[in-house]
Amino acid sequence: MLLQYYHLNTLKMKNFLFTILLLTGFTFLSAQDFALKQLDNSPRHHEWVKLDCGERELNCFVAFPETSQKATAVIVIHENRGLTDWVRSFSDQLAAKGFVVITPDLLSDFNEDIKGTADFESPDQARRGIYALTDEQVKNDLNTVQAFAENVPAGNGKTAVLGFCWGGSQSFRMATYNDKIKAALVFYGSTPDKELIDLIEVPVHGFYGGDDHRITTQIPETEKWMLEAGNGYDYVVYPGAGHAYMRQGDSPDATEENKEARDESWERLVKVLNDIQ
């Protein structure tokens, strides 16, 4: 009787754990499955490029558009999970819109054992790695990527930067120290300090989820600082969308709000990039 009781409770615990796994992991796994399928079916050319960053090599995923014309180059900065399959999928989808897309793995040569995002045991470990990076290293890496993007043979010499979450914050920050980019697109990223805002000389475009209160509470002050500095800052807050809605909106079980925000953001971001002079 005692053995039967133990067996039943073990089964219940396994079912409980399986349910928790589904609830917490299904969205991420679905988005990644979608991303891999999209990449596998893409007709566009992809390649990996290693850039010299002093004592480190920076791995970059590059996606090329199918066009007979030279194209604007867009630097895509990944989330705090590192360079995931979804970020590469987004980069390929952006290349389909007519842009050369360069996506660096900012966790490249993290240490002797970890050579990039794929070597971390989990997204959470990659996240810890991201927050161990110094501002100076990230700045040097992104300046190296911009120099490469500006001179890529398939490019027209113009570059823009786009980032998500942590990468959105880095996109905004890049506008404070690199005046060679033509625009910075910030997807639900936080705002640099005010003294850095004064250094911005390029237009910044914000994309925010209405339910992402941690980020949206920064907007009024950000707008005030940008106006005082005489900088261009336009933004849209998408009602009902959450944080990371661009990735969440790609998932097969995406909410209507996240999917709608994603679709509208795609239209807007392509227009912003096409309007670069």
C-alpha positions in Angstrom: 0.0 0.0 0.0 2.8 2.4 0.9 4.6 1.5 -2.4 1.4 2.2 -4.4 1.0 5.6 -2.6 4.6 6.5 -3.4 4.2 5.5 -7.0 1.0 7.6 -7.5 2.5 10.6 -5.9 5.7 10.3 -8.0 3.5 10.2 -11.1 1.6 13.3 -9.9 4.9 15.1 -9.3 6.2 14.2 -12.7 2.9 15.5 -14.3 3.1 18.7 -12.2 6.7 19.3 -13.3 5.8 18.6 -16.9 3.0 21.1 -16.7 5.3 23.8 -15.2 7.8 23.1 -18.0 5.1 23.6 -20.6 3.8 26.8 -19.1 7.2 28.4 -18.6 9.1 27.1 -21.6 6.6 26.5 -24.4 6.6 30.1 -25.7 10.4 30.3 -25.9 10.8 26.9 -27.5 8.0 27.6 -30.0 9.6 30.8 -31.0 13.0 29.1 -31.4 11.4 26.3 -33.5 9.8 28.8 -35.7 13.1 30.6 -36.1 15.0 27.5 -37.1 12.3 26.6 -39.6 12.4 30.1 -41.1 16.2 30.1 -41.3 16.2 26.6 -42.9 13.7 27.7 -45.6 15.3 31.1 -46.3 16.6 31.5 -49.9 19.0 34.3 -48.8 22.7 34.0 -48.4 24.0 33.8 -44.8 27.6 33.7 -43.6 29.6 34.0 -40.4 32.3 36.7 -40.2 35.0 37.0 -37.6 36.1 40.6 -36.7 39.3 41.5 -35.0 38.7 43.1 -31.6 42.2 43.2 -30.2 42.7 40.2 -28.1 39.3 38.8 -29.1 37.5 37.7 -32.2 33.9 38.9 -32.6 31.6 36.4 -34.4 29.0 38.1 -36.6 26.0 36.5 -38.4 25.5 38.3 -41.8 22.4 38.1 -43.9 22.3 39.5 -47.4 19.3 40.7 -49.4 18.4 39.4 -52.8 18.8 42.7 -54.8 20.9 44.1 -57.6 21.4 47.4 -55.7 23.8 48.2 -52.9 21.8 48.3 -49.6 21.9 50.1 -46.3 23.6 48.0 -43.6 21.8 47.4 -40.3 23.5 46.3 -37.1 21.1 44.2 -35.0 22.0 43.9 -31.3 20.6 40.9 -29.6 18.6 40.6 -26.3 20.2 39.7 -23.0 19.9 36.0 -24.0 22.7 36.4 -26.5 22.7 35.6 -30.2 19.7 33.2 -30.3 18.1 31.5 -33.3 15.3 34.0 -33.1 17.6 36.9 -33.4 19.2 35.3 -36.5 15.7 34.7 -37.9 14.8 38.3 -37.4 18.0 39.3 -39.1 17.2 37.2 -42.1 13.6 38.6 -42.3 15.1 42.1 -42.2 17.5 41.1 -45.1 14.3 40.0 -47.0 13.2 43.7 -46.8 16.3 44.8 -48.7 19.0 45.4 -46.1 22.4 44.0 -45.4 22.1 42.8 -41.8 25.1 42.3 -39.5 24.3 40.7 -36.1 27.3 40.3 -33.7 27.5 37.8 -30.9 28.6 40.1 -28.1 29.4 37.0 -26.0 32.1 36.0 -28.5 35.4 34.8 -26.8 33.8 35.2 -23.4 36.5 33.1 -21.8 38.8 30.2 -22.6 35.9 27.7 -22.5 33.0 29.8 -23.9 33.5 31.1 -27.4 29.9 32.4 -27.9 26.3 32.3 -26.9 25.9 28.6 -28.0 28.4 27.5 -25.4 26.4 28.7 -22.4 24.4 26.0 -20.7 21.1 27.9 -20.7 19.6 31.3 -21.6 19.9 32.3 -17.9 23.6 31.6 -17.9 23.9 33.6 -21.1 22.1 36.4 -19.4 24.6 36.4 -16.6 27.3 36.6 -19.1 25.8 39.6 -20.8 25.7 41.5 -17.5 29.3 40.7 -16.9 30.4 42.6 -20.0 31.9 46.0 -19.5 30.5 49.1 -21.2 33.9 49.7 -22.8 34.1 46.3 -24.4 30.5 46.5 -25.8 31.3 50.0 -27.2 34.5 48.8 -28.8 32.8 45.7 -30.3 29.9 47.8 -31.8 32.3 50.4 -33.2 34.2 47.6 -34.9 31.0 46.2 -36.3 29.9 49.7 -37.6 33.3 50.1 -39.4 32.8 46.7 -41.0 29.2 47.5 -41.9 30.1 50.8 -43.4 32.5 49.2 -45.8 30.8 45.9 -46.6 31.0 45.5 -50.4 27.2 44.8 -50.7 26.4 48.0 -48.7 25.9 51.6 -49.8 28.0 53.0 -47.0 25.1 53.9 -44.8 24.5 52.1 -41.4 21.8 52.1 -38.8 21.5 50.2 -35.5 18.6 48.3 -34.1 18.4 46.4 -30.8 16.0 44.5 -28.5 15.7 44.7 -24.7 19.4 44.9 -23.5 20.2 45.4 -27.1 17.7 48.2 -27.4 19.5 50.0 -24.5 22.8 49.4 -26.3 21.3 50.8 -29.5 20.3 54.0 -27.7 23.7 54.2 -26.1 25.5 53.7 -29.4 23.8 56.9 -30.7 25.7 58.7 -27.9 29.2 57.7 -29.1 29.0 56.8 -32.8 27.9 59.7 -35.1 28.5 57.6 -38.2 25.2 55.7 -37.8 22.2 57.3 -39.5 19.6 56.2 -37.0 19.1 54.2 -33.8 16.0 52.0 -33.4 15.3 51.1 -29.8 13.0 48.2 -29.1 11.9 48.3 -25.4 15.4 49.4 -24.2 16.2 51.8 -21.3 17.5 55.3 -21.7 21.1 56.4 -21.3 22.0 59.0 -18.6 21.2 62.6 -19.3 24.8 63.7 -19.8 25.0 61.1 -22.6 21.8 62.2 -24.2 23.4 65.5 -24.9 26.0 63.8 -27.1 23.4 62.3 -29.6 23.5 63.6 -33.1 21.4 61.1 -34.9 17.6 60.4 -34.8 16.3 57.8 -32.3 13.1 55.9 -32.9 11.5 54.1 -30.0 9.3 51.0 -30.1 7.6 50.1 -26.8 5.0 47.7 -25.4 2.1 49.3 -23.5 2.2 46.7 -20.8 6.0 47.1 -20.3 5.6 49.6 -17.4 9.3 49.3 -16.3 10.3 50.8 -19.6 7.4 53.1 -20.5 7.7 55.0 -17.3 11.0 56.3 -18.7 9.5 57.8 -21.8 8.3 61.2 -20.5 11.8 62.1 -19.1 13.5 60.6 -22.2 11.4 62.8 -24.4 12.1 65.9 -22.3 15.9 65.3 -22.4 15.9 64.6 -26.1 14.0 67.8 -26.8 16.2 69.8 -24.6 19.3 68.5 -26.5 17.7 69.2 -29.8 17.6 65.6 -30.9 15.1 63.8 -33.0 13.1 61.3 -31.0 9.9 59.7 -32.2 8.3 56.7 -30.5 5.2 54.5 -30.5 3.7 52.7 -27.5 1.7 49.6 -28.7 -1.3 49.0 -26.5 -1.5 45.7 -24.7 1.9 44.5 -26.0 4.4 43.3 -23.4 8.2 43.3 -23.1 9.9 41.4 -25.9 6.8 41.6 -28.1 8.8 41.3 -31.3 10.0 37.8 -30.2 6.7 36.9 -28.4 4.8 38.0 -31.5 6.6 35.4 -33.6 5.4 32.5 -31.4 2.6 30.3 -32.7 0.7 31.0 -29.6 1.3 34.8 -29.6 -1.4 37.0 -28.1 -3.3 39.3 -30.5 -1.7 42.3 -28.8 1.9 41.1 -29.3 1.3 39.9 -32.8 -0.4 43.2 -33.8 2.4 45.2 -32.2 5.0 43.1 -34.0 3.3 43.5 -37.4 2.9 47.3 -37.0 6.5 47.6 -35.8 7.7 45.8 -38.9 6.0 48.3 -41.2 7.3 51.2 -39.2 10.9 50.0 -38.9 11.2 49.3 -42.6 9.9 52.8 -43.4 12.4 54.3 -41.0 15.3 52.5 -42.6 14.1 53.2 -46.2 13.9 56.9 -45.4 17.5 57.1 -44.4 19.3 59.7 -46.6 
